[in-house]
């Protein structure tokens, strides 16, 4: 599936690598996997992961059924092969496989089915929170990504996404449109981390 109503892939600049961003622009599953990988590693590393994984599986796209049915030990091997797909390749391989198994069981293997008929932002948020590896914050960020970059905008989507849905913000991957906004998002994250650290010290 391509992302736009016209049948053409969207242009995204999250991975900052043309081939990886092209995959994100045309593959809903790649975006879900990238979002899942986006923890404790740079955003570009996380969102380049789907393309690297697809290539290691001998394809130019990801397939939920293929991942779900892959031998678990061999699938971990795809993540640990150098360069590793994540700082914690073993645990993240298991999470990606669990995500795809859930998509196969609940959505016939179609990542886009998670959101394409959601009537409200609140409903979509609950669907995202139900995905393996997606807590509230990750679900809100992905909901904001869907709304801001892919025009998936059920009623109340900004409210459901919380602060991440705010127009003009630079809080998360949902706000990245190029190198400049990537730098702004990274600076915001660093400020937030410093503020949290200072709060812990004074507590």
BELUR-V940394 format. One record per run of one state. SS is the DSSP state (H for helix, E for strand, L for the rest). FROM is the first residue (numbers start at 0). LEN is the number of residues. If there is no record, write none. Layout:
ss->SS from->FROM len->LEN
ss->SS from->FROM len->LEN
This chain:
ss->L from->0 len->17
ss->H from->17 len->9
ss->L from->26 len->1
ss->H from->27 len->10
ss->L from->37 len->5
ss->H from->42 len->14
ss->L from->56 len->7
ss->H from->63 len->5
ss->L from->68 len->3
ss->H from->71 len->9
ss->L from->80 len->8
ss->H from->88 len->19
ss->L from->107 len->3
ss->H from->110 len->4
ss->L from->114 len->5
ss->E from->119 len->1
ss->H from->120 len->9
ss->L from->129 len->6
ss->H from->135 len->15
ss->L from->150 len->4
ss->E from->154 len->1
ss->L from->155 len->1
ss->H from->156 len->9
ss->L from->165 len->7
ss->H from->172 len->3
ss->L from->175 len->3
ss->H from->178 len->24
ss->L from->202 len->1
